Amino acid sequence: MFKTLLTFLFLITTTYANPIHNGQGTLYIPGPGACGLTNNVNEFVVSIYPAAFIDNNGKLCGTQVTIKNPQNGATAIATIVDECLKCSTNDLDLSPAVFFALQKGNTQVGSGRVPISWMRL
């Protein structure tokens, strides 16, 4: 019983501290980013929407996020390395490695967008 209560409290605390965001993931080609790193297409990296980047004074750099495609259940873990200037609230730019992982191996770019839900780890 005590273990179940602790697990429940952990899940509530984690979800409250790191809420789940629902938005769009957009395919982008990483390069030199706002976090001071240069990344490439094979790395599991993302750019985060401006308000989150600015509100946290860039402190989200290096933070990992778990991302899910609700259409097919595919998931990926990526690292925040940049600010996405064109992203709307809750949206992320996804490197090709992340984008195609969320497509479960489908190599078709299509619109270059995918619905996502994500949270910081």
N, C-alpha and C positions, 0 to 999 in steps of 0.2 A: 504494500500500500504506500509506504513512504517513498519507495523508488518511483512509483507511478506519479506521485505528487511532485517529486523533484523534476521528473521528465516534463510534466505538464508546465511547471513554472519556468523551466528552461525554454521551452518552445514559445511560451507567451512572451518572455523577456526578449528572446532573439527576434521574434516577429515584430515586436513593438520597436525595438532598437533599429532593426533593419527591415522596414516594411517591404512588401512585394509591390513592384511597380509594373503596370501594364502599358505597353507602348508599341512602337515600331522599331525594328532593327533595319538599318540601311547598310548596304555593302559599301565599303570605302577602302582605299588603298593607303595603308599607314606609311608614315615616313617620319620626319622630325616632328615631334609633338610638343604640346604645351607643358608637358611634364619634364621636358629636357632630354628625352630619349629618342633614339631613332629606331623604329621597328620595321618589320617586313611582313609580307603577305602570309608567311608560314607560321607566324606567332599568333597565339590566342589572346588578342588585345582588342580593346574597345575605346571609343571616345564617348564621353558622357555629355549630356545636355548642359547648356551654359549656366542655368540657374544653380544646378547642383555643383558645378565646378567653382563658380564664383562664390556661392554661399559658404563653401568650405575652404575658401582661399587656396585652392589647389591641393588641399590635404588628402583628397581622394586618390591622388596619384599613387599607383602601386597597389591599390585596394583590389581585391578579387571580387568578382561577381559571378553568381550562378545564373544562367540564362536558359529559359525554356521556350520552345516553340509549341504553343498550345494546340496547334493544328495536327502535329504528328508525335508530340511527346518527347522529341529530341532535346537533349540538354548539353550544355557546354559550360566550362568555367574559364573565365578570361580575366585579364588584368586591365584596369583603367590606366591609360597612358596619354590621353589627350582630351581636349575639349572639342565637342562637336558644335561648331557655331551655327549650323543650320538645323540642328535637332530641336524638336518641340519637347516640352516637359515629358519626362519618362522615356524618351527615345534614346537609343544608342546607335552609334556607328559601329559596324562590325567588320573586323578584318576578314579577308576571304576564308581563312582557316576556321573562324567562328561561324561565319555565314553558311558555309557549306556543311559544317558539322550539324548545324540546326536544320539543314535540308536532308539529313540522313543519307548523304552521299550523292544526292541529286546534283549534278553539275550545271544545271540550267539556271542562269541568273534571273530570267524573267524580268520582273519589275525592279529587281534589286532591293526589294523590301520584304520583310517577313514580320508577322505579329510576334511579339515576345512578352514574356513576363520575366522579371528578374529581381534579384535582391543582392545586396552586399553581403559578403561573408565575414 
